[in-house]
Amino acid sequence: MTAAALAEAVGSTVAIELVESEAIGTVGVGEATIPPIRHFNTRLGIDERTFLKETQGSYKLGIEFVGWRTGSDSYFHPFGQFGAEFDQTPFYQFWLAEHLAGRVGRIDDYSMAWGAAKKGRFCHPSRDRANMASTFDYAYHFDATLYAAFLRRYAEERGAVRTEGRIGSAQLDPETGSVASARLEDGRTIEGDLFIDCSGFGGLLIEKALHTGYEDWSHWLPCNRAVAVPCEKTGPMLPYTRSTAREAGWQWRIPLQHRTGNGYVHCDAFISEEQATETLLSNLDGEPLADVRTLRFTTGRRRKFWHRNVVAIGLSAGFMEPLESTSLHLIQYGILRLLALLPDQDMDPFLAAEYNRLTAQEYERIRDFLVLHYVATERRDTELWRYCAQTEVPDTLTYKMEQFRRHGVLSAEDGELFRNPSWLAVYLGQGVVPRKAPAVTKLRSGVPSAERIEDVRRAIEAAANDMPMHEDFVARYAAAAQR
Ligand SMILES: Cc1cc2nc3c(=O)[nH]c(=O)nc-3n(C[C@H](O)[C@H](O)[C@H](O)COP(=O)(O)OP(=O)(O)OC[C@H]3O[C@@H](n4cnc5c(N)ncnc54)[C@H](O)[C@@H]3O)c2cc1C
C-alpha cells in the first residue's frame, strides 16, 4: 500500500525502492476493512470491479457482534447512519425518547445497512439523498495477500523498484543517528534519504535500529494471540463480518468469493493454544482449507511513529486487534498523513512531531472504541470477561460513556474515525443505555411521533427488498476467476 501510494503521488520525482523477502513473507491475514479504504483505492485510480475480481473480494455493510453483551445477544455495527434526519435533529435523539418510553424497537431496525445485511442483500448506495437507500456506506472483505500482490504490480508499473532480499542490519549516520543504509544479507547495500519501515511486528528499523520504544496497551486490551484458518464456503456470501464472543476472546468470520476467513483472537492467560484451535475448528462453516496458523502480538503502539528519518507504517507502528477492522485503515492513514507532511532533505523534526501527534491521537481514539466493547459487557461467565469487568477505563473513554449514560449525548470528536452512529451502535449493543433522553426531545416543537419513526423502519424494509442478493450482485458485477 505504501509503495503504491508513494509511486502514484511522487514516483516521477523520487526514487522508490521496495525491499521484501519472500522467505519471511507477510502476516497474511487482514481481510476486513472499513469504508475509508474506498477513498484510498479511488485516490490510486483503482477501479472497484477490477479490484474485487483481483482480490476475490466481497462487500461489507458492517459487523455483527454475537454474544458480546450477555453471551446470547447480538447487535450490528452498521456503516452509515441510523434513520433519517428530522428537521436537522439527529434521528437517534427522537428514537431514544420513544424507545425509553417503550414505543419503538431496537436501534438496529432503523439502520439501512442492517436492513440489507440481515437479508443478505447489497447494491451500491443511491445518490439521491431523499432516498432511504442513500443512508448507508460500505467497505470490502478481500484476500489481503492478493491485494498486496495487486498493489505491488501497481507500484512497479509506476516506477517503484522492487528488490527481493532479506535485510540483515542497518547502518546509522554517526553524526545524526539517522539510518544511512540497510544491508541485505547477501551483502548489497541500500542507501536512502527517508526509510519507511513496513517490516511487520519486529520493526526492523524503527525498533531494532533506532530503539524507539513501545507503549504496551495489554492492560486495556488483553488479547495477544490469534489462531486463523480459511474454510470452504458453504452458502451465499453474507455482506458483513461476524464477530462472535467466546470464552477467552472472539472469533471472526469473513466471507470472500472463494473461501471464508476465520480466526479466534484470544488471551493466552485464559486459554491454551490447543483449546483455542479446537474451539476455532469446531466453529467453522465448512472444511478447513489450510493448517491453522498462530499469530502473536502485543497490543500497543510505537512511542514515535516517525523517528529521525524512519517512518513506521503497518504492524511495525503498532497493533490493535482486528475487532473493528482498523489496521489497514491505519496504514492508509499513515501514508496519506506522510504525503501531507512529506519532508525535503533537511528532514525537519517539526514535521515528524506533527505526524506523531496526529497518529498517536488516531491510535488512542481507536483504542478507546475497542476498549468499550470489552468494558461495557455484562458477561462474567469466564476469566477473560471477569477480568474485563474490573479493567481500568481510559479517562477519555469514561468521559464519553458518562456523557451518553447521563444525557444520551454522543461525543465523537471532529475528525474521529468512528463517528457518532458507530458509538451509538456499540453503546446500545453492549447495554450502555442513557438514563433519560436528551431534553430537546421534550422541549422542542414538532417532535416526530412513534408512528413517524416507524415509517422510517418500513421505508428501510421496502428499500432492502428492492436490492439484489449480495451473492448475485457480486457474481454479475465482479466475479473473480475460480480457484
Ligand atoms: C490476527 C490478525 C488479524 C487481522 N485482521 C485484520 C483485518 O481484518 N483488517 C485489517 O485491516 N487488518 C487486519 N490485520 C492487520 C493486517 O494484517 C496488517 O495490518 C497488514 O497485513 C499489514 O501488515 P504489514 O505489512 O505491516 O506487515 P507484514 O504483513 O508482516 O509484512 C512485512 C513485510 O516486510 C518484509 N520484511 C520483514 N522483515 C524483513 C527483512 N528483514 N528483510 C526484508 N523484508 C522484510 C516481509 O517480507 C513483508 O513483506 C490483522 C492482523 C492480525 C495479526
The ligand as a MOL file (V3000), in Angstrom:
LIG
                    3D

  0  0  0     0  0            999 V3000
M  V30 BEGIN CTAB
M  V30 COUNTS 53 58 0 0 0
M  V30 BEGIN ATOM
M  V30 1 C -4.7720 -11.9080 13.6550 0
M  V30 2 C -4.7980 -10.6810 12.7830 0
M  V30 3 C -5.9580 -10.3490 12.0920 0
M  V30 4 C -6.0060 -9.1910 11.3110 0
M  V30 5 N -7.1690 -8.8410 10.6920 0
M  V30 6 C -7.2540 -7.6400 10.0680 0
M  V30 7 C -8.4640 -7.1870 9.4750 0
M  V30 8 O -9.4810 -7.8840 9.4530 0
M  V30 9 N -8.4790 -5.9720 8.9050 0
M  V30 10 C -7.3910 -5.1660 8.8740 0
M  V30 11 O -7.4610 -4.0370 8.3800 0
M  V30 12 N -6.2070 -5.6050 9.3670 0
M  V30 13 C -6.1220 -6.7920 9.9750 0
M  V30 14 N -4.9220 -7.2040 10.4900 0
M  V30 15 C -3.7290 -6.3970 10.2940 0
M  V30 16 C -3.1520 -6.6300 8.9010 0
M  V30 17 O -2.9320 -7.9960 8.6920 0
M  V30 18 C -1.8460 -5.8610 8.7250 0
M  V30 19 O -2.0510 -4.5380 9.0960 0
M  V30 20 C -1.4180 -5.8900 7.2870 0
M  V30 21 O -1.3500 -7.1930 6.8240 0
M  V30 22 C -0.1130 -5.1960 7.0650 0
M  V30 23 O 0.9300 -5.8660 7.6590 0
M  V30 24 P 2.4190 -5.2850 7.4640 0
M  V30 25 O 2.6410 -5.0770 6.0030 0
M  V30 26 O 2.6380 -4.1470 8.3550 0
M  V30 27 O 3.3170 -6.4750 7.9820 0
M  V30 28 P 3.6460 -7.9320 7.2900 0
M  V30 29 O 2.4460 -8.4770 6.6150 0
M  V30 30 O 4.2710 -8.6970 8.3890 0
M  V30 31 O 4.6840 -7.5840 6.1870 0
M  V30 32 C 6.0210 -7.2880 6.4800 0
M  V30 33 C 6.8160 -7.1920 5.1830 0
M  V30 34 O 8.1450 -6.8460 5.4850 0
M  V30 35 C 9.0260 -7.7790 4.8880 0
M  V30 36 N 10.1690 -7.9660 5.7840 0
M  V30 37 C 10.1460 -8.1810 7.1220 0
M  V30 38 N 11.3890 -8.3270 7.5930 0
M  V30 39 C 12.2160 -8.1700 6.5240 0
M  V30 40 C 13.6270 -8.2320 6.3540 0
M  V30 41 N 14.4550 -8.4860 7.3840 0
M  V30 42 N 14.1210 -8.0420 5.1170 0
M  V30 43 C 13.3030 -7.8000 4.0640 0
M  V30 44 N 11.9710 -7.7550 4.1500 0
M  V30 45 C 11.4340 -7.9420 5.3740 0
M  V30 46 C 8.2290 -9.0420 4.7160 0
M  V30 47 O 8.7480 -9.8240 3.6640 0
M  V30 48 C 6.8560 -8.4800 4.3830 0
M  V30 49 O 6.7590 -8.1920 3.0180 0
M  V30 50 C -4.8540 -8.3780 11.2180 0
M  V30 51 C -3.6760 -8.7520 11.8560 0
M  V30 52 C -3.6320 -9.8870 12.6430 0
M  V30 53 C -2.3540 -10.2620 13.3370 0
M  V30 END ATOM
M  V30 BEGIN BOND
M  V30 1 1 1 2
M  V30 2 1 2 3
M  V30 3 2 2 52
M  V30 4 2 3 4
M  V30 5 1 4 5
M  V30 6 1 4 50
M  V30 7 2 5 6
M  V30 8 1 6 7
M  V30 9 1 6 13
M  V30 10 2 7 8
M  V30 11 1 7 9
M  V30 12 1 9 10
M  V30 13 2 10 11
M  V30 14 1 10 12
M  V30 15 2 12 13
M  V30 16 1 13 14
M  V30 17 1 14 15
M  V30 18 1 14 50
M  V30 19 1 15 16
M  V30 20 1 16 17
M  V30 21 1 16 18
M  V30 22 1 18 19
M  V30 23 1 18 20
M  V30 24 1 20 21
M  V30 25 1 20 22
M  V30 26 1 22 23
M  V30 27 1 23 24
M  V30 28 2 24 25
M  V30 29 1 24 26
M  V30 30 1 24 27
M  V30 31 1 27 28
M  V30 32 2 28 29
M  V30 33 1 28 30
M  V30 34 1 28 31
M  V30 35 1 31 32
M  V30 36 1 32 33
M  V30 37 1 33 34
M  V30 38 1 33 48
M  V30 39 1 34 35
M  V30 40 1 35 36
M  V30 41 1 35 46
M  V30 42 1 36 37
M  V30 43 1 36 45
M  V30 44 2 37 38
M  V30 45 1 38 39
M  V30 46 1 39 40
M  V30 47 2 39 45
M  V30 48 1 40 41
M  V30 49 2 40 42
M  V30 50 1 42 43
M  V30 51 2 43 44
M  V30 52 1 44 45
M  V30 53 1 46 47
M  V30 54 1 46 48
M  V30 55 1 48 49
M  V30 56 2 50 51
M  V30 57 1 51 52
M  V30 58 1 52 53
M  V30 END BOND
M  V30 END CTAB
M  END
